[in-house]
Amino acid sequence: MPLVAQPVWAQSTRTASITASTKASADSTQLITKKQVIEPIKKIQQLKQIKRPISSAQQLVQSPTPETVPTPELVQVTGVKANPTSKGVEVILQTSFDDPTPKTDGTVNGFILATDLIGKFQTGSITPGGERLPVEVILNTVKKAYANQPNVTIDRIYISAKPNAPAIVVPRIKESELAELYVNPYTGVVLGNSHENYSYRFFSVVYELHYNLLSGKTGYAIAGIAALLMCILSLTGIVLWPGWRKLLNGFKIKWNAHPKRVNFDIHKVAGIVTAIFIALTGFTGFCWNFSDFTNPIIYAVTFTHKPISEPVSKPVPGKTPLQLTDQLKTARATFPNAMLGRIYFPRKPEDALSIGFKLPQDDDENGQSYVYLDQYSGEVLRVDNIFPMSLGDRVLNSFTPLHYGTFGGLPTRILYVFVGLTPFLLFITGIEMYWYRYRAKPSVRAIELSEKL
């Protein structure tokens, strides 16, 4: 019978004695019963008091306290199973110390990891245990996973404000190939690697298809233009909606009418219900794909001063970038009451180190305030504080929830599933409307014959 052990070993818990034998009957081959296994309570030592490496499960349940205090590198026990045998109880410990390399078997607290629709792993229930590990420790864990690939670099890391969410480390495998590793922020155990997951690969292709039609910069521009056209069609559809003459008729579908009328009613009702959301989705997509053109316009329309140029590091010959620990101290001094949310590491010698923070009043999971540091000198190059934020920046930041439908929580997320399907429905019904109109239009030859008669 499997038993689940809690990780807090200091609690006074009754447990089955883990001994080599019990006072069973004379028949040594007889399986012991649950009652026979139970013995008087023994003190369960704290994990930090146990010598490592643990050679047997019996060291976890013992009366004397070891004289030697172990090093901080402790064994993390993530699960326990107890199986009755003819000689006692066989205890199987699932630990993070069994293999020097990080675990990527996809199991945490007995839950098997799965991926969701955007390729991120569902890591089960990560139980918060004390303080989170320093970000440097998490990064070193990921680096060990790629120790045999020296060309792999860490591109960024996300630290969620949710206590039960994993830290997401994004290594750059190749110039245009990224992966996502999900790390338990309390134990440092790697919970999963998106690069090894077929579901993630599938949705990565779908994302690239949506983003740039799998055609690089050319497809990126085409997708942006298509988004603008979709926005224009939605706005013109609102103007042409027949419900402006009689409101109720604009929302009715006459299912018993001729197929031509049914097709028209479906087009008008589906269009008017989702038109404004489709227009917003198309407009925000266009602005993103042509940000070099649209951002200055938005700043000008909102009478907002355009932000200064991108911060740039000044490379020093013979000098290597500063350690992340020192850079974090400088960044945290800028936002002392904020929570570390994300770090974007420089890819080029002249790039700045970008560190994001989540302020207490910020609703974003990873925060939207940034400190840009010179990677060589540690000088603060720029500070972007979300509070207060200019009107132009607020408009630009609103594009994300408007495009993805996250502005209203779960209801708008569900709504946007149907909004995303509506353009295809409008495309089909639109072709049908054109086809009916084309068939009803008399041909030039028929008009000539009628005139001769």
Secondary structure, DSSP 4 states (H G I P E B T S, - for coil): ------S-TTS--------S--S--S-TTSPPPHHHH--S--PBPPGGGS-SS---GGGGB-SSPPSSPPPS----EEEEEEEEETTEEEEEEEESSSSSSPP-SSEETTEEPEE-TTS-EE-------SSPPPHHHHHHHHHHHTTT-TT-EEEEEE--SSTTSPEEEEEEEETTEE--EEE-TTT--EEEEGGG-HHHHHHHHHHHHHHHTTSHHHHHHHHHHHHHHHHHHHHHHHHH-GGGTSTGGGG---TTS-HHHHHHHHHHHHHHHHHHHHHHHHHHHHHHHTHHHHHHHHHHHTT-PPPPPPPB----TT-PPPPHHHHHHHHHHHSTTSEEEEEE--SSTTBPEEEEEE-TT--SSS-SEEEEE-TTT--EEEEE-SSS--HHHHHHHTHHHHHHT-TTSHHHHHHHHHHHHHHHHHHHHHHHHHHHHHHHSPPHHHHHHHHH-
